[in-house]
Amino acid sequence: MQSYQQCLSGPLLDRIDLHIEVPRVPCCNLSASGDGEPSAAIRARLEVARNIQPERLNQFGLHCNSQMQAQHIRKFCMVDGQGQKLLEMVTNRLGLSARSHSRILKMALHQKVTNFKKL
């Protein structure tokens, strides 16, 4: 994976919001019948999060999180002291750009809203 990432430029990688490693699934698990979460439940959570965005951002003339500017991110994407230390450490260690920093904050906001509504 690292050799593949080295072929991509930093500015291009900077525009990809999520980077996750997905482990290889063992062959015996491919045909196993599992009780995964149904798509309808995932879709319902996504719709709740999407409906919250316009409600929260309407006063600024915005429709969704991707339209948020720095002032909106500072207002809605605040982190506590421990989160701030972690974010600083990751940003420094990985050499993340300001754009990546903002994307992390927006993704954390989305995750917080989604998890809150799930409870």
Secondary structure, 3 states (H helix, E strand, C coil): CHHHHHHCCHHHHCCCCCCCCCCCCCHHHHCCCCCCCCHHHHHHHHHHHHHHHHHHHHHHCCCCHHHCCHHHHHHHCCCCHHHHHHHHHHHHHHCCCHHHHHHHHHHHHHHHHHHHHHC
